[in-house]
Amino acid sequence: MRIEANEIDMSNAAQIAAEGVAAIRAGDAAFDLSAVRSCDSSAVAAVLAWQREAQARGVALELAGLPAGLVSLAGVYGVASLLMLEGAGD
C-alpha cells in the first residue's frame, strides 16, 4: 500500500492507521511511505497499529521509503526495535 499523504499528523493519522489495518486484513502488509515528507508522533502510533495487526495475522510488516523523522521519532520513543527500524536512518 502506498501512503499518498505528504504529512502524517494528528489530523490524519487515525484514518491512515485504519486504512493500513484494512490493507493488512486484505493481505497487503507492505507499505511505501516515500511520499511522506513530515510527521509527528501520531505517525509512530499509526505504524505501531499496523505492526500489531500484522503480528496478529502472522505476517511480516514491510516498510519502505520511511521519512527520517519517523525513524528518529521511533528511536526517541524506544520503539524502533519493535518496528524493526534500528539502523534504518543510518
N, C-alpha and C positions, 0 to 999 in steps of 0.2 A: 504494500500500500504506500503510495506516495503522499506525504503530507504537503499540501499546497500552500499552507499558511506561511506568510513571511515572518510572523511572530506568534509565539505561544505564550500567553499570559493569562491572568485571571479572567479576562473577558471571553476567552475561547477554549481554555484548557479542558473544561469538563466535556464539551462537545467533541473535541479531538480525542480525548480519552475514550469516550463512549464509541466513537466511530472505529477506533483501533480495536477495542474489545469485540465489537461486532465483526470486524475483519478477521480476527483470530478465531472467533467462533465459526466463521465461514471457511476457515482453512488457510488464511493468509497471515503468517506471523513474521513477514519480512517488511520492514518499514524503511522508507527512504526519506530522510529529513533534510536533504540538501537544499531545499527551498527556504528553510527556516533560517532567518538572519539574526533573530534575537529571541530571548526567552527569559522567563523568571522562574522562581521555584515551583510554580504550578506545572511547568513543563516536566520537571522531575517527577512530580506526582502522577502525571499522565503516563509517563514511561513505566513507572512502578506498577500502575494499574495494568498495563499491557503485560508486564513481566508476570504478575500474579495470575492473569488469565492464561498466559502461555503455559506456565508451570502447572496450573490446574488441569490443562488439557494434555499435558505430557509432550509439549512441543518446545522447540528452542526459539526464543525471540531473536530475530536478526535485525540489527540496527545498522544503517548505513547513512553517510552524509551528516553525521552529527555536528551540530554547531558547537564551537569551542565553549560557548557559555554554558551549554547543557552539561558538557563533560566536566567543566570546572565546578558547577553547582553540585553535581553528583558527588564530586570529591569533597567539597566543603561539608555536605550533609552526611558523608560517610556511607553512601550507598553505591559508589562506583563498582565495588566488587559484586554487589547484588545484581547489578545491571551488566556485569562483565565489561566494564568500561575502563578498568585500570590500565593506564598507559595509552588510552585512546587519543588523548590530546597531545601526546609527546611527539 
